[in-house]
Amino acid sequence: MSTEQPDAGVDDRASDGVEGNTRRIEASVVTDFSDRMSYGGYLDLPTLLSAQRPISRPEHHDELLFIIQHQTTELWLKLVLHELETARDLLRADELARALKCVARVKHIQKTLTEQWSVLATLTPAEYAQFRGVLGNASGFQSYQYRAVEFVLGNKNARMLKVFEADADATAMLTTALETPSLYDEFLRLLARAGYPIPESVLERDVTQAWTFVPELVPVFAQIYAHTDQHWAAYETCEELVDLEDNFQLWRFRHLKTVERIIGSKPGTGGSSGAPFLQRALELTFFPELYAVRTEIPG
């Protein structure tokens, strides 16, 4: 048995111990915020937490889930845009390593966004039907941040701007994204500056148009994949872009399956065909040459 005794000279009032199942507050912990920045003040929690305003009457229990699901998605999309736009600018400046750091962060956000569908999937058809009518024509199809992410990745469609004509700020954001080279455009321009034989037609293309498959790029990528030790930076970037697309497609798929689970084949609130419309989105691609090259790799 140990005969060690507590040090009588130690004052444990400032320790982080537990007494009576209550944790003591360390003496150094700041508790007076009358003239200091607080956690809630820094995050502007009064504004953030007052932004969830269910409109069903009587208020349906599950409408709060529906609102928070979509609001948190928009917050994550804001960060995705921040990172992708920075990555695009860094590629333009030939700062590839820093650009890939931004892409790596986006990949983690994408995983969070995909897993988030499992929370909404707890909403049953019967529960959603009780408040779906109050949404009117509001739909995720009208998310201008989601559309901006697609534009930054190269899936551009000028006709989508019509959906946002009533919102000047959204229209301005999307117009800028439409007219600015995509992440893929900037990667290909970086490769050209590094001496890779990127066709002039690619470098001079109309960047307001959606990216479409360019077969002349496949041999360029085939050389990169055939000699990874000589082209490691380019090879790594190609794989990071493939990760981005894979994650995006997984998100789209989970969206589709969640919609099917909750409303089946009903039309969307925004006027789309619903699940069939989302199904067709799975056919869209951002970096088709990076998938096509896999067929050309021997083995």
C-alpha positions as CSV (number, residue, x, y, z in Angstrom):
1,M,0.0,0.0,0.0
2,S,1.3,3.4,-0.9
3,T,2.1,5.7,2.0
4,E,2.4,8.8,-0.2
5,Q,0.4,11.7,1.2
6,P,-0.9,14.8,-0.7
7,D,1.3,17.8,-0.5
8,A,-0.3,19.9,2.2
9,G,1.2,23.0,0.6
10,V,-0.7,22.6,-2.7
11,D,-3.9,24.6,-3.1
12,D,-6.1,22.6,-5.3
13,R,-8.9,25.2,-5.6
14,A,-7.5,26.2,-9.1
15,S,-7.2,22.6,-10.3
16,D,-9.4,21.1,-13.0
17,G,-10.6,18.3,-10.7
18,V,-14.1,16.9,-10.2
19,E,-16.0,17.2,-6.9
20,G,-19.5,15.8,-6.4
21,N,-19.6,15.1,-10.2
22,T,-19.1,18.8,-10.9
23,R,-15.9,20.1,-12.5
24,R,-14.2,23.0,-10.8
25,I,-13.6,26.1,-12.9
26,E,-9.9,27.0,-13.0
27,A,-9.2,30.3,-11.3
28,S,-7.5,31.5,-14.6
29,V,-10.7,31.0,-16.6
30,V,-12.2,34.3,-17.8
31,T,-15.8,34.8,-16.6
32,D,-16.3,38.5,-16.9
33,F,-17.1,39.6,-20.5
34,S,-18.5,43.0,-19.8
35,D,-15.7,44.5,-21.8
36,R,-14.1,41.5,-23.5
37,M,-14.7,39.6,-26.7
38,S,-16.7,36.5,-26.0
39,Y,-17.3,33.3,-27.9
40,G,-20.9,34.2,-28.8
41,G,-19.8,37.7,-29.7
42,Y,-17.1,36.6,-32.0
43,L,-19.4,34.2,-33.8
44,D,-22.3,36.6,-33.7
45,L,-24.4,33.7,-32.2
46,P,-27.5,35.9,-31.6
47,T,-27.7,36.5,-35.4
48,L,-26.8,32.9,-36.3
49,L,-29.2,31.2,-33.9
50,S,-32.1,33.5,-34.7
51,A,-31.9,32.6,-38.4
52,Q,-33.9,29.4,-38.0
53,R,-37.5,30.5,-38.4
54,P,-40.0,27.7,-39.1
55,I,-43.1,29.0,-40.9
56,S,-45.4,26.0,-40.5
57,R,-48.4,26.7,-38.3
58,P,-48.7,25.0,-36.0
59,E,-45.0,24.7,-36.1
60,H,-44.0,21.2,-37.1
61,H,-41.3,19.6,-35.0
62,D,-39.2,18.5,-38.0
63,E,-39.1,21.8,-39.8
64,L,-36.2,22.9,-37.7
65,L,-34.1,19.9,-38.9
66,F,-34.9,20.8,-42.5
67,I,-33.8,24.4,-42.0
68,I,-30.6,23.6,-40.1
69,Q,-29.7,20.9,-42.7
70,H,-29.8,23.4,-45.5
71,Q,-28.3,26.4,-43.6
72,T,-25.3,24.3,-42.5
73,T,-24.9,23.1,-46.1
74,E,-24.8,26.7,-47.2
75,L,-22.1,27.6,-44.6
76,W,-19.9,24.7,-45.8
77,L,-20.5,25.7,-49.4
78,K,-19.3,29.2,-48.5
79,L,-16.0,27.7,-47.3
80,V,-15.8,25.4,-50.3
81,L,-16.0,28.4,-52.6
82,H,-13.4,30.3,-50.5
83,E,-11.0,27.4,-50.8
84,L,-11.6,26.6,-54.5
85,E,-11.3,30.2,-55.6
86,T,-8.1,30.5,-53.6
87,A,-6.8,27.3,-55.1
88,R,-7.6,28.6,-58.6
89,D,-5.8,31.8,-57.9
90,L,-2.7,30.0,-56.6
91,L,-2.6,27.8,-59.7
92,R,-2.6,30.9,-61.8
93,A,0.4,32.1,-59.7
94,D,2.2,28.7,-60.1
95,E,1.9,28.0,-56.4
96,L,0.9,24.4,-56.8
97,A,1.7,23.1,-53.3
98,R,-0.4,25.8,-51.6
99,A,-3.3,25.2,-54.1
100,L,-3.3,21.5,-53.2
101,K,-3.6,22.4,-49.5
102,C,-6.8,24.2,-50.3
103,V,-8.0,21.3,-52.3
104,A,-7.3,18.9,-49.5
105,R,-9.4,21.0,-47.1
106,V,-12.3,20.9,-49.7
107,K,-12.1,17.1,-49.8
108,H,-12.7,17.0,-46.0
109,I,-15.6,19.4,-46.3
110,Q,-17.1,17.3,-49.0
111,K,-17.1,14.2,-46.8
112,T,-18.9,16.2,-44.1
113,L,-21.5,17.4,-46.6
114,T,-22.1,13.9,-47.9
115,E,-22.5,12.4,-44.4
116,Q,-24.9,15.2,-43.5
117,W,-27.5,13.6,-45.8
118,S,-27.9,10.8,-43.2
119,V,-29.3,13.3,-40.8
120,L,-32.0,14.6,-43.2
121,A,-32.7,11.0,-44.1
122,T,-34.2,10.5,-40.7
123,L,-37.1,12.7,-41.9
124,T,-39.9,10.3,-43.0
125,P,-42.2,10.9,-45.9
126,A,-45.2,11.3,-43.5
127,E,-43.3,13.9,-41.5
128,Y,-42.1,15.9,-44.4
129,A,-45.5,15.9,-46.0
130,Q,-46.9,17.8,-43.0
131,F,-44.8,20.9,-43.7
132,R,-43.6,20.6,-47.3
133,G,-46.4,22.8,-48.5
134,V,-45.1,25.9,-46.7
135,L,-41.9,25.8,-48.8
136,G,-43.8,27.1,-51.8
137,N,-41.3,27.1,-54.7
138,A,-38.2,27.2,-52.5
139,S,-35.7,24.6,-53.6
140,G,-32.1,23.7,-53.2
141,F,-31.9,24.1,-57.0
142,Q,-31.9,27.8,-56.2
143,S,-28.7,27.7,-54.2
144,Y,-26.4,30.2,-55.9
145,Q,-23.4,29.0,-53.9
146,Y,-23.9,25.5,-55.1
147,R,-24.1,26.8,-58.6
148,A,-21.0,28.9,-58.1
149,V,-19.1,25.8,-56.9
150,E,-20.1,24.0,-60.1
151,F,-19.0,27.0,-62.2
152,V,-15.6,27.1,-60.4
153,L,-15.1,23.4,-61.2
154,G,-16.0,24.0,-64.9
155,N,-19.7,22.9,-65.1
156,K,-20.9,26.2,-66.4
157,N,-24.3,27.1,-67.7
158,A,-25.2,30.7,-68.5
159,R,-28.9,29.8,-68.6
160,M,-28.8,29.2,-64.9
161,L,-28.4,32.9,-64.2
162,K,-32.1,33.4,-65.1
163,V,-33.0,31.6,-61.9
164,F,-31.3,34.3,-59.9
165,E,-32.4,37.4,-61.8
166,A,-34.3,38.7,-58.7
167,D,-31.1,38.6,-56.6
168,A,-28.6,41.1,-57.8
169,D,-25.8,39.9,-55.5
170,A,-26.2,36.3,-56.5
171,T,-26.3,37.2,-60.2
172,A,-23.1,39.2,-59.8
173,M,-21.3,36.3,-58.0
174,L,-22.4,33.8,-60.7
175,T,-21.5,36.1,-63.6
176,T,-18.0,36.5,-62.2
177,A,-17.7,32.7,-61.7
178,L,-19.0,32.2,-65.3
179,E,-16.5,34.6,-66.8
180,T,-13.5,33.5,-64.8
181,P,-11.4,30.5,-65.8
182,S,-12.2,27.4,-63.8
183,L,-9.9,25.5,-61.5
184,Y,-9.3,23.0,-64.3
185,D,-8.6,25.8,-66.8
186,E,-5.9,27.2,-64.5
187,F,-4.4,23.7,-63.9
188,L,-4.0,23.2,-67.7
189,R,-2.5,26.7,-68.1
190,L,0.0,25.9,-65.4
191,L,0.9,22.6,-67.2
192,A,1.4,24.6,-70.4
193,R,3.7,27.1,-68.6
194,A,5.6,24.1,-67.3
195,G,6.2,22.8,-70.8
196,Y,3.5,20.2,-71.3
197,P,1.9,20.2,-74.8
198,I,-1.5,21.6,-73.9
199,P,-3.3,22.5,-77.2
200,E,-3.7,26.2,-78.0
201,S,-7.4,25.6,-78.5
202,V,-7.7,24.7,-74.8
203,L,-5.7,27.6,-73.6
204,E,-7.7,30.1,-75.7
205,R,-11.1,28.5,-75.2
206,D,-14.2,30.5,-74.2
207,V,-14.2,30.0,-70.4
208,T,-17.9,30.9,-70.1
209,Q,-18.7,27.5,-71.8
210,A,-19.0,24.2,-69.9
211,W,-15.9,22.1,-70.2
212,T,-16.3,19.3,-72.7
213,F,-14.1,16.3,-73.4
214,V,-10.8,17.2,-75.3
215,P,-9.3,13.9,-76.6
216,E,-6.0,15.7,-77.4
217,L,-5.4,16.0,-73.6
218,V,-5.5,12.3,-73.0
219,P,-2.0,11.5,-74.4
220,V,-0.6,14.4,-72.3
221,F,-2.0,12.8,-69.1
222,A,-1.0,9.4,-70.3
223,Q,2.6,10.5,-70.3
224,I,2.2,11.9,-66.8
225,Y,0.7,8.6,-65.5
226,A,3.3,6.5,-67.4
227,H,6.2,8.3,-65.7
228,T,5.0,9.5,-62.4
229,D,8.4,9.8,-60.9
230,Q,9.3,12.4,-63.5
231,H,5.9,14.2,-63.3
232,W,5.0,13.8,-59.7
233,A,3.6,17.3,-59.1
234,A,1.3,17.1,-62.1
235,Y,0.4,13.5,-61.3
236,E,-0.5,14.3,-57.7
237,T,-2.7,17.2,-58.8
238,C,-4.5,15.0,-61.3
239,E,-5.4,12.5,-58.6
240,E,-6.5,15.3,-56.2
241,L,-8.8,16.6,-58.9
242,V,-10.2,13.1,-59.4
243,D,-10.8,12.9,-55.6
244,L,-12.8,16.2,-55.9
245,E,-15.0,14.8,-58.6
246,D,-15.5,11.5,-56.9
247,N,-16.5,13.2,-53.7
248,F,-18.9,15.5,-55.6
249,Q,-20.5,12.6,-57.3
250,L,-21.0,10.8,-54.0
251,W,-22.6,13.9,-52.7
252,R,-24.9,14.0,-55.7
253,F,-25.8,10.4,-55.2
254,R,-26.6,10.7,-51.5
255,H,-28.8,13.7,-52.4
256,L,-30.6,11.6,-55.0
257,K,-31.2,8.7,-52.6
258,T,-32.3,11.0,-49.8
259,V,-34.8,12.6,-52.1
260,E,-36.1,9.2,-53.3
261,R,-36.4,8.1,-49.7
262,I,-38.4,11.1,-48.6
263,I,-40.6,12.0,-51.6
264,G,-40.2,9.2,-54.0
265,S,-40.8,10.3,-57.6
266,K,-42.7,13.5,-56.7
267,P,-41.7,16.7,-58.6
268,G,-39.4,19.1,-56.7
269,T,-40.8,22.2,-55.0
270,G,-38.8,24.3,-57.5
271,G,-40.5,22.8,-60.5
272,S,-38.0,20.1,-61.5
273,S,-38.9,16.5,-62.0
274,G,-37.3,15.7,-58.7
275,A,-35.3,12.4,-58.5
276,P,-35.1,12.0,-62.3
277,F,-33.5,15.5,-62.5
278,L,-31.0,14.6,-59.9
279,Q,-30.3,11.3,-61.6
280,R,-29.3,13.1,-64.8
281,A,-26.8,15.2,-62.8
282,L,-24.8,12.1,-62.2
283,E,-23.9,12.1,-65.8
284,L,-22.1,15.4,-65.6
285,T,-18.4,15.4,-65.2
286,F,-15.7,18.0,-64.4
287,F,-12.5,16.4,-65.5
288,P,-13.4,13.8,-68.2
289,E,-9.8,13.4,-69.5
290,L,-8.6,12.3,-66.0
291,Y,-11.0,9.4,-66.2
292,A,-10.4,8.6,-69.9
293,V,-6.7,8.3,-69.3
294,R,-7.2,5.3,-67.1
295,T,-8.2,3.2,-70.1
296,E,-4.9,4.2,-71.8
297,I,-2.6,3.0,-68.9
298,P,-1.1,-0.4,-69.8
299,G,-1.8,-3.3,-67.5
